[in-house]
Amino acid sequence: MSHNAPICLSDLFFSARFANSLRTLRAFTCKGRKGSARSSQRESYRTRVASFFLFAIWIAVPTQPVCAQVGSSSPPIQYTIALANLSAHKVHITVTLPPGAADRDVQLPVWNALYQVRDFSQYVNWVRAKNHQGGALPIRLLDKSRWRVRGAANGAEVEYEILAMLPGPYGAELNARHAFFNLAEILMYPVDQRSAPVQLHFVDVPPNWQIATPLEKSQSGNFTAQNYDRLVDSPVEISAFEEEDFDDGGAHYRVVVDAERGDYDLRKLVPVVRKIVTAATGWMNDRPFSRYLFLYHFPRDSGGGGMEHAYSTAIEVNAHVLVDNPLAFADVTAHEFFHLWNVKRIRPQSLEPVDYTKENYTSALWFSEGVTNTAQDYILLRAGLLDESRFLQRVAGQIEELEVRPARLAQSVEESSLDAWLEKYQQYWNPERSISYYNKGDLLGVMLDLAMRDASDDRTSLRDLFHWTNRNYAQQGKFFPDSDGVRQAAEAVTHADLESFFAKYVAGTEQIPWDDVFKRVGLHLLRQRETLADLGFSAIRTFGSQPVVTSVRPGTEAERSGLVEGDLILEINNRAASSDFQEKLAQLRPGDTIRLKVQSSGRERTLQWKLGSREEIEFELKDVDNITPQQKAHRAAWLKGESLGGTSP
């Protein structure tokens, strides 16, 4: 599909990087770092959650045309966004409606970006309407997020004020430093003209600020889009940002950063971005765009997430994480960039079309999100940003994360996908209640890759599956039928029957025989006991919020210190608790003293106690005894993410 293909309806998509989006600190423990180099370097799934922070759940707009409500020749809907009140975080918006029906409904989405109903209308201070001559028109609220304007036959202007104070790549924020807009959170749309062309204009922009967005700019200075859905798939950064650009493979890439200049070096970051771009477009043999925009924020006090768009991505990495773990930047960049295929163009039918007024359900998030994790790691391997040892540590960490959750034998990965809307509830993350479709989906990507290789003697692989779905769905303007579509694609590529695989591990909850899975590449899963620091509590961090204590084990020092369920964790050992809070906890060892600053009911407390110890099973992928040259050859092909035939060059 051409990069300038028409778009009529949008759609949503959940994204949270790995299960990392909302990871519970498992079993009230963290990894100790003493001992061998292996244990100190080991990257468990829990640590990866922190190191590479959490990726949230995101809305995406399809790049294929679908049925339009209004033809492209319709008069444009005009939006004016005024940034006059930076200190109060208030945005003034005017929506100019062309002539139409006498009664016109306008709707503000109830959700976007995260798979959570967030009711953005809660931030609307007031709404009013007038005709083009300035006369007041009646406007009334129909439900929590929809208004009806009367007397609008000759057109109307709907004005409102909305607070923009939600930081992060899936938020909307206006302050003295910058403006960042995930536009669906602040822009209403006319219900009867959602597919009409749109124009966007910004006023009261500070003189030293620039505007970065993937939207086209007209000669008049307005930004334009084919329709509302394309508009809200285009993030906007307005600030005194720093920028570099480069060309690769016939496309032009912009890298825009808004952060404290001393917290990053753009000259070092851009080569990493370029390696990822080259590796990903090479792995896919495709580049469905001519321009692409990377937007980065590196805040000091929070941060961790990314949101994909058809022609751009918005990414946030905590400044301290960026310093301590530079791979975090590469990790989320590769993940979000690969989403321009998997989810933005290779899309499950169940996500079509988006409904901005209520939840959209799909059972295919394990593929759209989890297998994107798999592809991301192959891209990092291909780019030289990840080596075999660390890759295998990641896979072992993913296995560990799944194996310690009893819910793996009760909740299928398809059910986990459908339950995405429950992820804002702490209880849902109980290990006996749920698994993560990011986590198991990532593992299923590895398993499916190896199963396809085994069925075809390495002539086909996961890479070929993506090529096939890209050709037969994305480039044809079609959507795949959820898990059945993935199975059908894999079978079409391998000419093998994979129904049992999908029945057992995708629709079902059978225990995965790990040694059988990795036998082809000469690996087996080693389980060994290790001594861990016993924290006495568990915590999660959801979608850019502060970590919150989900449970405190009775009789522990944590309980005796006064820690209670629901406490927000502000600091860990005098350092801010942000996206890397689990990594901070994972560095603690038995006998260490932990110092937490927490908050509840608006009151801050500082708690301190000495950590005990407990034993736990650690997972590691190791070479099988007497590994054969053939197994080594199979592993080499696997680690390159390539096959010996199929569509790979």
N, C-alpha and C positions, 0 to 999 in steps of 0.2 A: 504494500500500500504506500502510495506516495506520501511524503511528509506533509504535503499541503492538501491531502484529501479532506473532503467536507466531513464535519462532525455534527450530528444532530442531537444525540442524547448522551448524557454522561452516565457514569456508573461508578460504583464504589469499590473500594478495595482496602482490605485490611493488611496492614503491614506492621509488624513489630519484629525487630531483628531477632533471630533465633527464638527460642522461647524466652529469649533475653528480655522481651518486652516486659514481662512481669514475673521475674523469677523469685521464687521463695528461697530464702536461705535454708537449705535442706537440713532437716533433722537437728536444728538448733546448733549446728556445728560449722566450723570452717577448717580449711586445710592448714596444717602446720607446714612451715617452710624449712625446718631443720632436717638434716639427713643428707641424702645424696643429691647430686646435681640434677638427677632425673626428677626427684620430687620438687625441687625448687623451680624447675623449668616447666613442669607439667602444667598444661593448660586445661583444667577441668571445665566442664560446662558451666559450673557455678562461677568460676573465675572469669570465663569468657563473657558471661552476662555483664560483669562489671567492666572488664577491660575493653570490651567492644560495645559497651553500653546497650541500652535497650532501644529497639526500633519499634515504633508504635504501629498503629493500625491505620491504614490510610485509604483515602478515597482516590479513585483514579478515573479518568475520562477515557472512553474508548476512542481509538483512532480510526474506526471504521464507521461509515455512514449507516444510520438506521432511520427508521421512519420519522419524518419531521412533522411537527405540529404546524409550522408556518414555513412557507417557502423562503429561499435565500434572498428573494427580491423584496421581502418585507422591509418597511422602514426600520432603521436601527433603534434599539433601546440605548439611551444615553445615560451613563453614570458619571457623576462628578463627586470626587472624594476630596474633601478639604481637611488639611492637616493643621488648622489654626490653633488648636488647643493641645499642645504637646504635653504640658505639665500635668494636665488633668486626664490625659490618655483618651480624650474624646474626639471621635471622628464624626464630621458632619457629611452626610451623604444625600445626594439628590438623584432620584431615578426619574428620567424624563420618558414618559410613555407616549407613543404616537397615537393618532386617532384609532378608535376601535369600538368595542362594545361600551355601552353606557355604564355598566357595572364592571369594574376590573378588580381582580384579586391579585395581591402581591404576597409572596411567601418568602420567609427567611428559613433556610434549612435548619432542621432540628439536630442534624449531625453532619459531620464531615471529618475526614482525616482519620480519626479514631473510630473503631467500631463501638461507639458508645453514643447513646442519645444524650447530647449535652445542652440542648435547648439554648441556642445562641440568642434567642429573643430576651433572655434574662438580662442581657447587657444593653437592651434598647431603652433609652431614657424617655423618648417621646417620638411620636409620628404625627405628621400632618400632611395634607394634600391641598393642591391649588390647581386652577386651570392655567393656561399659558398666558392669560392676561393678569394673573396674580390674585384672582378671586379665590376665596376659600372653597374647598369641596368637602362634602361629608366623607368621613372615613371612620370605619369601626372595626374593632377586633372580632374576628370570627372564631378563632381558637388561639392557642398560646403563641402561634407563629404565623398566622395568616390574617391579613387585613383586606377589607373591601372598600374601594373608592367608588362613589356614586357620581354620576354626571360627567363621566370621563370620555364620552363619545368623541369629542374633539381633541382628545389628548389630555394629559395630566402630568403634574410633577408631584412625586412623593418624596418628602423630606423627612429625615430622621437623624437622631444622634445616637451613637452607639459607642460603648466603651471598648477599647482595644488594649487589653492588659494581660493577654495570655502569651507568654513567651514560648519559643520552640518552633520547630518546622511545621507543626500542625496547629499553630495558633495565629493570633492577630495581635500585634503589639505596636503601640505608638508611645514614644517618650522622647526626651530631649536628645537621646543618642541616635535613634533611628526609627523607621517605620518598617515593619514586616507584616505582610498581609497574606494569609490563606483566605482568598477572597470570598469563598462560600460562607465564611463565618461573619461577614459584615455586609454582603450585598444581597438584597431581596431580588426576586425575579417575578415578572408578570406571569401568572400561571398559564394564561392563554397564549403567551408568546415566548416560551422558554427557548425555542429554537430560532428566534429572530436574531439577526446580526446585532452586535453590540459595539459601542464605543465607550472608551474610558478616558477620563481626564482628571488630572490631579491639580489642585490649586493650593496656595499657601504653603508651598514647599520651601524650606529654608534655602537661602541662596547658595550655600556650599554643598548641598546634597545633590546626589545623582539618583537616577532611577534605573534599576536592573530588573528585567522581566523578559520571558521568552515571547511575549505578545508582540505582534507586528505594530509598527508605528506609521501612521499615515502622514501625508505631507502637511496636514493641518496641525500635527502635533499630538493628535489623539491616538491612544492605543486601540486596536481593533481585534475582534475575534468573530468567528462564524456564528457563535451562539453563546448562551450563558454557560453551558457545560465546558466549552473550550476556555472560556474566560476564567472560570474558577479552577481550572487545571493549570493555571499559570501564576506561580507565586510572584510576589513583588517585594523587592528590597529597595528602600529609599534612605540613603545616608551618605556620609562621606567615606564610602567604602574604598578598598584597594582592589585593583583588578589587573589580571594578566590574561592573555589569550594565546591560543595556538591553533594550528591547522594539522589535521591528521586524517589520512585516507579520504580526502575530498570534502571533509566537513570542518566547520569552524567552531571552536569551543571557547567559551568565556569562563573564567574562574574568578568569582567575586567573593571577597571576604570582608565581613564587618566584625571587627574584634580589636582589642588593644594591640597596637603594632608590636609591642614587645613580647607578645605571647605566641607569635608564630613567625615563620619565615616563608613568605609566598614563593620565593625562588626555589625553596626545597620541596614545597608541596606540589607545585605544578608538574614537575617531572613524574611524581608518583601518580597523579591523575592521568597523565599521558600514557604511562605504562598500562594502567587499567583500561583505558579507552582502546588502546591498540590490541590488548589481549582479548577483551570482550568482543569487539567487532570482528576480530579474526576468528574467535571460537564460534561465533554465530554466522560467519560469512555474510554479514548483512550490516547495513547502516541506513535505517529508514528515516533519515533526517539530513538536513544540510547545516543546521545550527543547533547547538546545545549549550545550556547554561548550568553551571554548578554554582550554587549559593551556599556559603559557609558562614556559620557563627561559632565562635569559640568563647562562650561566657565563662567567667571565673567562678560564679556561685551556683551554677546549675548546668544542665546541658546533657544531651544524650539522645539522639534520635535522627531520623531521616524520613523524608517524604518524597516519594517518586512522582514524577509528572511525565507526560509524553515527550516533552522537549526540554526538560530541566529536572533538577532535583534540589531540594533544600535540606541542608544537613547541619546538625549542631553537635559539637564535641566539646566537652568541658576542657577548659584551658589546661588544667592540671593533668587530666588524662592524656591530652595531646603531648605533653612533655614526658610523662612517665611511660607512655605506651604509644609510640608513633603509629604502630600498626592499626590502632583503633581508627584512625583517619582513613587508611586504605580499606579497611574492612567494610565500613559503612558505605564508602564511595563505590566499591565494587558491587555491593548488594543493591544499592539504589540505582546504579547505572544499569545493571542487568534487568531491573524491573521494566525498563523501557520496552523490552520484549515480553518477558513473562509477567503478565497482568495488564500492562498497558496495551499490548497488541495481541498477545496470546492469552485470551480471556475465557473464563468459564461462562457458559450461557446463563447460569443462575445469577450472575451479577448484572445481567442486562434486563431492563434499564435500571438506572439508579432511581430510588425513591427518596427524595430529600425529606419526606414527612414521617418516615418510620424506618424500622430496621430492614435491611436486605440480608437474606440468608443464603448461604452457599455451603456445600459440603466439600469444596475443592480448595480451601485455603492451605491444606497440607501441601498441595502442589504449587499454588501461586506464591506462597510465602516460604514454606519449608524447603522445597526443592530449589527455590532461588538461593537459599543458603548454600546448598550443595554446589550449584553452578558458580556462586561467588567464590568459593574456595578453589575450585578448578581454575578460575580466572586468575586468582592471586598466585596459584602455582605457576600458571603459564606466564605471568608477568614477572616472576622471580621475586615476588614479595612474600612468599610462603614456601618453606621447604618441607621435605617428606616427614621429618621428625615431628614438626609442629602440626602438620596436617593430621598425622595419625593421633597425636595428642588430642586434637580437637574432636576427632571422630570418637575416640575413647571417652572423652568427656561427655559427648552427647549420649553415648550408650549408658554411661553412669547416671546421667540425669533421668533417663527414661526408666532404668531398672530400679531405681529407688522409689518410684512412685507406684504404689499398689494399684492405682487407677488404670495403669496400662493394661490390666487384664479385665477391665470393666468398660472403659470408654474407648471407642474406636477413634481413629484419627479423623474420620469423617464427622463423627459426633462432636469431636473437639472443635472442628471448623464451624459447625452450626452453633456451638455454644460460645463463640467469640464475644457475643454481646454480654456475657456474664463476667467478663474479665475485670470489670471495675469493682467487683465484690471480693472482699478478702477471703471469705469462706470458700469461694470457688477454687482458689489456689491450694487448698488443702491437698496433700499428696494422695489421699484416699478418694478425692472427689474428681480430680481432672488430670489430664496430661496436656502438653502443649503441642499443637499442630506444627509449630515452628520446629520444635525439638524432634518429634517423631517424623515430621515431613522431611527434615534434613537427612535423617537416617534412611528414610524410604528412598530418597534420591540416590544415596550411595548404594543401597540394596538393589534398586531397580537398574542402576548402571551396571553393577556386577552381574545381575541376572541376565540382562540383555547381552553382555559380553559372553557369558557362559553359554547362552543359547545359540550364539552365532560365531563362536570361536574368535572373539575380539573383532569381528567384522562390523559390528554395530555397537553403539553405546548411547548413553544419555544425550550426548551431543547430537547424535543423529535424530533422536526423538524431538529435540528442540528444533532442529532444521525442518523436520517433517511437519510439526505443528505450525511453525512459522509460515511454511509454504501453503499448507492446506487450510489453515484457519486465518491467521493474521493477514496474509497477503491477499486472501480471497474475501476479506470483509466478513468472516464468519467467526463463530464462537464455539469452543469445544464443549461437549456435553459432560462436564464435570469429571469424576473419576473414571467413568466409562470411556470418556474421550481420551484420557491419558492411556488407559489400557489398550484401546483400539489403535492408538498411535504407536505404542511400543510393539504391539503385535504386527502392525503393518510394516514396521522397520525390520523386525527380527524374523518374521514369518514363523513365530513360535506362539504356543498357547500359554498365556500368562494369567488366565482366569483364576487359577488356584492362588497365585501370589497375591492378587488383589483381594480375593475373598478372605484370605487369612490375615493379611497385615494392613490393608486399607479399610475394608468394610468390617473386618473382624478384629479380634483382640488376642490372637494366639501368641504364645511366647515365641520370641524370635530366636532361632538357633544360630547364635553369633558365629561359632566356629565354622559352621557350614557356609554361612554367608561369605566369610573371608578366606575360605580354603583355597579358592582359585588363585588368590594373590599371595599365598604363603604366609598368612597371618592367623593367629589365634588370640582369643581374649583371655588375658591373665587377670585373675582376681587375687588380691592380697590385702591383708589387714594393715592398717596404718593408724597411728595415734594422732588424734585431732584435738584441737582446742574446743572445749565444750562451752559455747556461748550461753546456753540456757534460754535462748529466745530465737524466734524466727521473724523475718521482716521481708517486705517486698517494696519495690518502688514502681509505681505505675505512671507511665506517660508524662514524665517530666516533673512529677510531684516529689515531695520529700519522702524518703523511706519511712514506712510506717510499720510498727511492731504488730504482727498478726497473732502471735501467741507467746506466752511466757510459761516455761515448764515449772510446775509446782516443785517446791523444795530446793530450787537452785539459788545460787548467789545472785543471779539476775532478779529473781523475785524478791529476795531479801533486801536488795538494794533499792527497791521501790519501782522497778520497771513494770509497766502494765500494758496490756493489749490496747492498741490505739494510739500509743505515744508516737509522735513524729520525731524522727532522729535528725537533729540539726548538725551535730558534729560527732566525729569519732576520733578520739585522741587528739583533740584540738584542731582537727582539719574538717572542713565542710563535708558533709555527707551528700554526695551528688551521684552521678551515674556510676561512679566507680566504688560505691560504698561497699559492695560485696567483696571487691578486691582488697579493700582496706581490712575487712574482717578476715579474709582468707590469709592475710599475712600474719595474723596473731597465732601464738603457740601456747600450749599448755603452760600455766604458770605466769603468763603475761598478765598485766593489769590493763583492763579496758576502762576507758573514760568516755561516757556518752553525755552529750547535751541533748535533752529531749524537751518536747513541748506538748502540753495537752491543756485544753480549755483556756488557751491563751497564756498559760503560765509556763515559764522555762525552769527546768531543773537540771542539775548536773549530778550524774550517778557514776559510781566507780566500784569495781570489784575485781577480784582475782579469778582468772579462768581455770577451770578444772580440765579434765581430759576424758576422752572416750575413744573407743576403737571403732573403726568403720572399714568397709571393704572399698578398695580402690581398683579401678579398671584400667588396663593398659593393653594396647595391641602390640604383640611381639611376634617375631619370626617363628614359624613352626620349626620343629626339629627336622633336620635333614631337608631343608628347603631346596627345591629343584630349580635348575636353570629355566625351565618352562614357567614355573610360578614367578620367578623373578622377572621374566619377560612380560608376563601378564600384568604384574604390578607396575612395571615401567610404563606400559601403555595406559593403564588406569590413571596413574599420577599425571600423565600429560593431558588427560581429559579427551583423548583421541581414540579412534578406532582404526582398524586396519583396512576398512572398506567403507561402505555407506557413503554419506555425503561429505565426509571429512576430506580435505585436500591431501 
